[in-house]
Amino acid sequence: MIVDIDLSPITVLIIDDSRYARSFIKSALFSFGARNTLEAGDGPAGIEMLRANKVDLVVVDYDMEPMDGVSFTRLVRTGDEVPCHDVPILMISGMAEMEKVMEARNAGITEFLVKPVSADSLFRRVRNALVNPRAFVATDSYAGPCRRTVERPVPEGQDRRVAPPLPKPKPLVIVPPGVAQPMVRRAVEQGQQAAKGGADKTSRKRFKAGTIIFREGDNGDEAYVIETGRVLIHKDVSGAQVPLGEIGQHGIFGEMALIDDHPRMASAEAADDTVCMVIPKAALKAQINRTPDLVILVVETLLHDIRKMGRELVEARARMKATREASTSPA
């Protein structure tokens, strides 16, 4: 799958009553280059988000309570509740029966996707909705994108059109002619350069006790497996170091930043004289590229949750420490 469009300016609203499903879709969109995402846990909350924000694409689940995806779509298309009645809507459903698909189509969805969702299928639907938008139709019986997805010559005397075809809207994103998205080109070039320079091979590093291996906020280009020694992981909170944990022999650390390309979430410090096997980013990426997209998305979702829990854990420990110090300090 090659991401050939720049989705960074696009804002996507994800509506699903499953927190895991929202995280899954958000991680997939992030891997495509979409950095601006909003989330809602049900239809009414999604309507409020549309009222308050400029949204370029909606991804909504079919089966939700108290308002399902079809009812949500109909409400949006009326234009009574939100100003963006013509926003592209991609519906995801666990049901593939024809009557369900037709119901969603007649409600005014733009694209329909059946679970289980893969990264490739999701990207194709997102890309088509943004690159090949359909004219918006508003009649007494239907409001939504033109349901004629394929233009074919009609048999003589059977054309039911009462007016000329509506003009095709401009794409929301442009596909550069013959040029892949810059982030894809950079990743390919980095991998090729690393392979030529032998950077895809593992090596070993020694760290004296007290050495900072990497700091919170650094870019990640290596992961480490401890052969001997111990490593402390800690975060900085208001200038104070709050411990997250300790890693011993055979433990691995520093891998998260290599997988999700985010900055280091914490600092790593050698507690003892430590020897680590070093795994370069190119080597890890080479293995990840052989992994099915579905597994990658699950891993990225888990990493997103781990980073969030790590921040919450540090904040809780910092509050507990401040409370203990306040209770033991002299009046």
C-alpha positions as CSV (number, residue, x, y, z in Angstrom):
1,M,0.0,0.0,0.0
2,I,1.5,3.3,-1.1
3,V,0.0,6.5,0.4
4,D,0.2,8.9,-2.6
5,I,-1.8,11.8,-1.1
6,D,-1.1,14.2,1.6
7,L,-3.8,13.8,4.4
8,S,-2.1,16.2,6.9
9,P,-4.5,19.1,6.2
10,I,-7.6,16.9,6.5
11,T,-9.7,16.6,9.7
12,V,-11.5,13.3,10.2
13,L,-14.3,12.7,12.7
14,I,-14.5,9.1,14.0
15,I,-17.8,8.0,15.5
16,D,-18.0,4.6,17.2
17,D,-19.3,3.4,20.6
18,S,-16.3,1.1,20.9
19,R,-13.2,2.9,22.3
20,Y,-11.0,0.1,20.8
21,A,-12.6,0.6,17.3
22,R,-12.0,4.3,17.5
23,S,-8.3,3.8,18.5
24,F,-7.9,1.2,15.7
25,I,-9.2,3.6,13.0
26,K,-7.3,6.5,14.4
27,S,-4.0,4.5,14.3
28,A,-4.8,3.5,10.7
29,L,-5.5,7.1,9.7
30,F,-2.3,8.2,11.4
31,S,-0.3,5.7,9.4
32,F,-1.8,7.2,6.2
33,G,-0.6,10.7,7.3
34,A,-3.9,12.1,8.8
35,R,-2.8,13.9,11.9
36,N,-6.1,15.7,12.7
37,T,-8.7,13.4,14.1
38,L,-11.7,14.0,16.4
39,E,-13.6,11.2,18.2
40,A,-17.2,10.8,19.4
41,G,-18.7,7.8,21.2
42,D,-22.2,8.0,19.7
43,G,-24.3,9.8,17.1
44,P,-25.5,12.7,19.2
45,A,-22.0,13.5,20.3
46,G,-20.9,13.3,16.6
47,I,-23.5,15.9,15.7
48,E,-22.2,18.2,18.4
49,M,-18.6,17.7,17.0
50,L,-19.8,18.6,13.5
51,R,-21.5,21.8,14.8
52,A,-18.3,22.9,16.6
53,N,-15.6,21.9,14.2
54,K,-14.7,22.0,10.5
55,V,-14.6,18.4,9.4
56,D,-13.5,17.1,6.0
57,L,-14.5,13.4,6.4
58,V,-16.6,11.4,8.8
59,V,-16.0,7.7,9.6
60,V,-19.1,6.3,11.4
61,D,-20.0,2.8,12.6
62,Y,-23.3,1.3,11.5
63,D,-24.4,-0.3,14.7
64,M,-24.5,2.2,17.6
65,E,-26.8,3.3,20.5
66,P,-28.8,5.5,21.0
67,M,-28.4,6.6,17.3
68,D,-27.1,4.2,14.7
69,G,-25.0,5.2,11.7
70,V,-27.9,5.3,9.3
71,S,-30.0,7.7,11.5
72,F,-26.9,9.8,12.0
73,T,-26.3,10.1,8.2
74,R,-30.0,11.0,7.5
75,L,-29.8,13.7,10.2
76,V,-26.6,15.2,8.7
77,R,-28.0,15.1,5.2
78,T,-31.1,17.1,6.1
79,G,-28.9,20.1,6.8
80,D,-31.2,21.1,9.8
81,E,-28.7,20.1,12.5
82,V,-25.3,20.9,11.0
83,P,-24.0,23.3,8.3
84,C,-21.8,20.6,6.6
85,H,-24.6,18.5,5.2
86,D,-22.5,17.5,2.2
87,V,-19.5,16.2,4.2
88,P,-18.2,12.8,2.9
89,I,-19.4,9.9,5.2
90,L,-17.7,6.6,5.3
91,M,-19.7,3.9,7.0
92,I,-18.2,0.8,8.6
93,S,-20.5,-2.2,9.2
94,G,-20.2,-5.7,10.6
95,M,-23.2,-6.6,8.4
96,A,-22.9,-7.1,4.7
97,E,-26.4,-8.0,3.8
98,M,-27.6,-6.2,0.6
99,E,-30.6,-4.6,2.4
100,K,-28.2,-3.1,5.0
101,V,-26.0,-1.7,2.2
102,M,-28.9,-0.3,0.3
103,E,-30.3,1.2,3.5
104,A,-27.0,3.0,4.1
105,R,-26.7,4.0,0.5
106,N,-30.2,5.5,0.5
107,A,-29.5,7.4,3.7
108,G,-26.7,9.3,1.9
109,I,-23.4,7.7,2.8
110,T,-20.4,8.2,0.5
111,E,-18.5,4.9,1.0
112,F,-19.4,1.6,2.7
113,L,-16.8,-0.8,4.3
114,V,-17.5,-4.2,5.8
115,K,-15.6,-5.5,8.8
116,P,-13.0,-6.8,9.4
117,V,-11.3,-3.7,8.2
118,S,-7.8,-3.8,6.8
119,A,-5.5,-0.8,6.3
120,D,-5.6,-1.2,2.6
121,S,-9.4,-1.3,2.3
122,L,-9.8,1.6,4.7
123,F,-7.3,3.7,2.7
124,R,-8.9,2.9,-0.6
125,R,-12.3,4.2,0.7
126,V,-10.8,7.3,2.3
127,R,-8.8,8.1,-0.8
128,N,-11.8,7.6,-3.1
129,A,-14.0,9.8,-1.0
130,L,-11.5,12.6,-1.0
131,V,-10.0,12.3,-4.4
132,N,-13.1,11.4,-6.4
133,P,-16.0,13.3,-4.8
134,R,-19.4,12.9,-6.3
135,A,-21.9,15.6,-6.9
136,F,-24.3,16.3,-4.0
137,V,-28.0,15.7,-4.8
138,A,-30.8,17.3,-2.8
139,T,-34.4,16.3,-3.6
140,D,-37.6,15.7,-1.7
141,S,-36.8,12.0,-1.5
142,Y,-33.0,11.9,-1.2
143,A,-30.1,14.0,0.0
144,G,-26.5,12.8,-0.4
145,P,-23.8,12.1,-3.0
146,C,-25.0,11.0,-6.4
147,R,-25.8,7.3,-6.3
148,R,-24.7,6.8,-9.9
149,T,-21.2,5.6,-9.1
150,V,-20.7,4.3,-12.6
151,E,-21.7,6.2,-15.8
152,R,-22.9,3.8,-18.5
153,P,-24.8,4.4,-21.7
154,V,-28.5,3.8,-21.1
155,P,-30.7,1.9,-23.5
156,E,-32.5,4.1,-26.0
157,G,-35.6,5.7,-24.6
158,Q,-35.0,4.6,-21.0
159,D,-33.0,7.5,-19.5
160,R,-34.9,8.6,-16.4
161,R,-32.9,11.8,-15.9
162,V,-35.0,14.9,-15.7
163,A,-32.0,17.3,-15.7
164,P,-28.4,17.3,-16.9
165,P,-25.8,15.6,-14.7
166,L,-24.5,17.8,-11.9
167,P,-20.9,19.0,-12.3
168,K,-18.3,17.0,-10.5
169,P,-16.9,18.7,-7.4
170,K,-13.3,19.5,-6.9
171,P,-11.2,16.9,-5.0
172,L,-10.6,17.6,-1.4
173,V,-7.0,16.4,-1.8
174,I,-4.8,16.4,-4.9
175,V,-2.8,13.5,-6.1
176,P,0.6,14.8,-7.2
177,P,1.3,13.5,-10.7
178,G,3.7,10.6,-10.4
179,V,4.9,11.6,-6.9
180,A,4.4,9.6,-3.8
181,Q,3.8,11.3,-0.4
182,P,7.0,12.9,0.9
183,M,6.9,10.8,4.1
184,V,6.8,7.6,2.0
185,R,9.7,8.7,-0.2
186,R,11.8,9.6,2.9
187,A,11.1,6.2,4.5
188,V,12.1,4.3,1.4
189,E,15.2,6.4,1.0
190,Q,16.2,5.9,4.6
191,G,15.7,2.2,4.4
192,Q,17.8,2.0,1.3
193,Q,20.6,4.1,2.7
194,A,20.6,2.1,5.9
195,A,20.8,-1.2,4.1
196,K,23.7,0.1,1.9
197,G,25.6,1.3,5.0
198,G,25.1,-1.9,7.0
199,A,22.9,0.0,9.5
200,D,20.4,-2.8,9.4
201,K,22.7,-5.1,11.4
202,T,22.7,-5.4,15.1
203,S,25.7,-4.5,17.3
204,R,26.5,-4.0,21.0
205,K,27.0,-1.0,23.2
206,R,28.4,-0.6,26.7
207,F,27.1,2.0,29.1
208,K,28.7,3.0,32.4
209,A,26.4,3.2,35.5
210,G,24.7,6.6,35.5
211,T,25.0,7.1,31.7
212,I,21.9,8.5,30.0
213,I,21.2,6.2,27.1
214,F,18.5,8.4,25.6
215,R,16.3,11.3,26.9
216,E,12.6,11.9,26.8
217,G,11.6,13.7,23.6
218,D,14.6,12.4,21.6
219,N,13.9,10.9,18.2
220,G,14.2,7.1,18.3
221,D,16.7,5.4,15.9
222,E,17.7,2.4,18.0
223,A,16.1,-0.2,20.3
224,Y,18.1,-2.1,23.0
225,V,18.1,-5.6,24.5
226,I,19.9,-5.9,27.8
227,E,22.5,-8.6,27.9
228,T,24.0,-7.7,31.3
229,G,23.1,-4.9,33.8
230,R,20.0,-2.9,34.6
231,V,18.3,0.2,33.0
232,L,16.0,2.7,34.8
233,I,13.2,4.3,32.8
234,H,11.9,7.7,34.1
235,K,10.0,10.8,33.0
236,D,10.5,14.4,33.9
237,V,7.6,16.1,35.8
238,S,8.1,19.7,36.7
239,G,11.9,19.2,36.8
240,A,11.7,16.1,39.0
241,Q,12.4,12.5,37.8
242,V,9.5,10.2,38.3
243,P,10.4,6.5,37.9
244,L,8.4,4.3,35.5
245,G,10.2,1.1,36.0
246,E,13.4,-0.9,35.9
247,I,14.5,-3.3,33.1
248,G,16.8,-6.2,33.7
249,Q,18.7,-8.9,31.7
250,H,17.0,-9.9,28.4
251,G,14.6,-7.0,28.7
252,I,14.0,-4.7,25.7
253,F,13.5,-1.0,25.7
254,G,13.4,1.9,23.2
255,E,11.3,0.0,20.7
256,M,8.2,2.1,20.8
257,A,9.6,5.1,19.1
258,L,10.9,2.9,16.3
259,I,7.5,1.4,15.6
260,D,5.2,4.5,15.8
261,D,7.8,7.1,14.9
262,H,6.9,9.2,18.0
263,P,9.6,10.9,20.2
264,R,10.9,9.0,23.2
265,M,8.1,8.9,25.9
266,A,10.7,8.6,28.7
267,S,14.4,8.7,29.5
268,A,16.6,5.6,29.9
269,E,19.6,5.5,32.3
270,A,22.0,2.7,33.0
271,A,21.6,1.7,36.7
272,D,24.7,-0.5,36.6
273,D,27.5,-1.1,34.0
274,T,25.3,-2.4,31.2
275,V,25.8,-4.2,27.9
276,C,23.1,-3.9,25.3
277,M,22.5,-5.5,21.9
278,V,21.5,-2.6,19.6
279,I,18.6,-3.0,17.1
280,P,18.8,-0.3,14.4
281,K,15.6,1.2,13.2
282,A,16.2,-0.1,9.7
283,A,16.4,-3.7,11.0
284,L,13.2,-3.4,13.0
285,K,11.4,-1.7,10.1
286,A,12.5,-4.5,7.7
287,Q,10.8,-7.0,10.0
288,I,7.7,-4.9,10.4
289,N,7.3,-4.5,6.6
290,R,6.7,-8.3,6.5
291,T,4.0,-8.1,9.1
292,P,0.3,-8.0,8.0
293,D,-1.3,-4.6,8.1
294,L,-3.9,-5.7,10.6
295,V,-1.2,-6.8,13.1
296,I,0.6,-3.5,12.7
297,L,-2.6,-1.5,13.4
298,V,-3.2,-3.6,16.6
299,V,0.4,-3.0,17.7
300,E,0.1,0.8,17.0
301,T,-3.2,1.0,18.9
302,L,-1.6,-0.8,21.9
303,L,1.4,1.6,21.8
304,H,-1.0,4.6,21.8
305,D,-2.7,3.2,24.9
306,I,0.6,2.4,26.6
307,R,1.9,6.0,26.0
308,K,-1.3,7.4,27.4
309,M,-1.2,5.1,30.5
310,G,2.5,6.0,31.0
311,R,1.6,9.7,31.2
312,E,-1.2,9.0,33.6
313,L,1.0,6.7,35.8
314,V,3.7,9.4,36.1
315,E,1.1,12.1,36.9
316,A,-0.4,9.8,39.6
317,R,3.0,9.0,41.1
318,A,4.0,12.7,41.1
319,R,0.8,13.6,43.0
320,M,1.4,10.8,45.5
321,K,4.9,11.9,46.1
322,A,3.8,15.5,46.6
323,T,1.1,14.4,49.1
324,R,3.6,12.2,51.1
325,E,6.1,15.1,51.3
326,A,3.4,17.5,52.4
327,S,2.2,15.2,55.1
328,T,5.7,14.5,56.5
329,S,7.0,18.1,56.3
330,P,7.0,20.1,59.6
331,A,4.1,22.4,60.2
